Amino acid sequence: MAKKTDKALKSLKKDVAKLRKQNDRLAETLQQAREDQASAHMELRNLLEEHLTTHDAGPDESAAEDSSRADEGEEEPEATEEEQDATEAAKRRAKELGVDLSDVKGTGSGGRILVKDVGVAAEAKQ
């Protein structure tokens, strides 16, 4: 009877070890999925912020002139800090980090400065 009990215990230990390995792999996969989800969420949030602030501004004749000027090969005039097109969040972040927006190159539509652009400029500044 003791042999059967010992054999059953060894079998259970093997099963438990196997289940723990599977659990660890599932936990790693779940963690990776959560990280991917968070990354996708941040990207979507940035895109929405850029899209909404662009549409909130409404149609602008000067933007149409700038695009036609670019089509003709003319350079756009440099924007001063007050004229620099940046999202509100990017302006707040620049203020927090002490970054001058005139030193930041925008990667958003039409060269608009996004929060990530401010972060890159702050890292380059250090």
C-alpha positions as CSV (number, residue, x, y, z in Angstrom):
1,M,0.0,0.0,0.0
2,A,2.9,2.4,0.8
3,K,4.3,1.8,-2.7
4,K,1.1,2.9,-4.3
5,T,0.9,6.0,-2.1
6,D,4.5,6.9,-2.9
7,K,3.9,6.4,-6.6
8,A,0.8,8.5,-6.5
9,L,2.6,11.3,-4.7
10,K,5.4,11.3,-7.3
11,S,2.9,11.4,-10.1
12,L,1.1,14.3,-8.4
13,K,4.4,16.2,-7.9
14,K,5.1,15.8,-11.6
15,D,1.7,17.1,-12.5
16,V,2.0,20.0,-10.1
17,A,5.4,20.9,-11.6
18,K,4.0,20.7,-15.1
19,L,1.0,22.9,-14.1
20,R,3.3,25.5,-12.5
21,K,5.4,25.7,-15.7
22,Q,2.3,26.2,-17.7
23,N,1.0,28.8,-15.3
24,D,4.4,30.7,-15.5
25,R,4.2,30.7,-19.3
26,L,0.6,31.9,-19.3
27,A,1.5,34.7,-16.8
28,E,4.4,35.8,-19.1
29,T,2.1,35.8,-22.1
30,L,-0.5,37.7,-20.2
31,Q,2.0,40.3,-19.0
32,Q,3.2,40.8,-22.6
33,A,-0.4,41.2,-23.8
34,R,-0.9,43.8,-21.1
35,E,2.2,45.7,-22.1
36,D,1.2,45.6,-25.8
37,Q,-2.3,46.8,-24.9
38,A,-0.9,49.7,-22.9
39,S,1.4,50.7,-25.8
40,A,-1.5,50.5,-28.2
41,H,-3.7,52.5,-25.9
42,M,-1.0,55.3,-25.6
43,E,-0.6,55.4,-29.4
44,L,-4.3,55.6,-29.9
45,R,-4.6,58.3,-27.3
46,N,-1.9,60.3,-29.1
47,L,-3.6,59.9,-32.4
48,L,-6.9,60.9,-31.1
49,E,-5.5,63.9,-29.3
50,E,-3.8,65.0,-32.6
51,H,-6.9,64.3,-34.6
52,L,-9.3,66.1,-32.3
53,T,-7.1,69.1,-31.8
54,T,-6.7,69.3,-35.6
55,H,-10.4,69.2,-36.2
56,D,-11.2,71.5,-33.3
57,A,-9.1,74.2,-35.0
58,G,-11.5,74.1,-38.0
59,P,-10.6,74.9,-41.6
60,D,-8.0,77.6,-41.8
61,E,-7.3,79.6,-45.0
62,S,-3.7,80.1,-43.9
63,A,-3.2,76.3,-43.8
64,A,-4.5,76.1,-47.3
65,E,-2.0,78.8,-48.4
66,D,0.8,77.0,-46.6
67,S,0.0,73.7,-48.4
68,S,-0.2,75.5,-51.8
69,R,3.1,77.2,-51.1
70,A,4.7,73.9,-50.3
71,D,3.3,72.4,-53.5
72,E,5.0,75.3,-55.4
73,G,8.3,74.6,-53.7
74,E,8.3,77.7,-51.5
75,E,9.6,77.3,-48.0
76,E,7.2,78.1,-45.1
77,P,8.2,80.9,-42.9
78,E,9.6,79.9,-39.5
79,A,7.0,80.0,-36.7
80,T,7.8,81.9,-33.6
81,E,7.1,80.3,-30.2
82,E,3.6,81.9,-30.1
83,E,2.8,80.7,-33.6
84,Q,4.3,77.2,-33.1
85,D,1.5,74.7,-33.8
86,A,1.4,72.3,-30.8
87,T,-1.2,70.4,-29.0
88,E,-2.3,71.7,-25.6
89,A,-0.8,68.6,-23.9
90,A,2.5,69.2,-25.7
91,K,2.5,72.9,-24.5
92,R,1.9,71.7,-20.9
93,R,4.6,69.1,-21.1
94,A,7.1,71.6,-22.6
95,K,6.4,73.9,-19.7
96,E,6.8,71.1,-17.2
97,L,10.2,70.1,-18.8
98,G,11.4,73.6,-19.5
99,V,11.6,72.9,-23.2
100,D,11.4,75.9,-25.7
101,L,8.8,74.9,-28.3
102,S,10.7,76.8,-31.0
103,D,13.5,74.2,-30.6
104,V,11.1,71.3,-31.1
105,K,10.5,69.6,-34.5
106,G,6.9,68.5,-34.8
107,T,6.1,65.1,-36.3
108,G,2.3,65.5,-36.3
109,S,0.2,66.3,-39.3
110,G,1.5,69.6,-40.8
111,G,4.5,69.6,-38.5
112,R,2.4,69.9,-35.4
113,I,4.2,69.3,-32.2
114,L,3.1,66.4,-30.1
115,V,3.8,65.3,-26.5
116,K,6.3,62.7,-27.8
117,D,8.2,65.4,-29.7
118,V,8.6,67.4,-26.6
119,G,9.9,64.3,-24.8
120,V,12.4,63.7,-27.5
121,A,13.6,67.3,-27.4
122,A,13.9,67.1,-23.6
123,E,16.0,64.0,-23.8
124,A,18.2,65.6,-26.5
125,K,18.6,68.6,-24.2
126,Q,20.0,66.5,-21.4
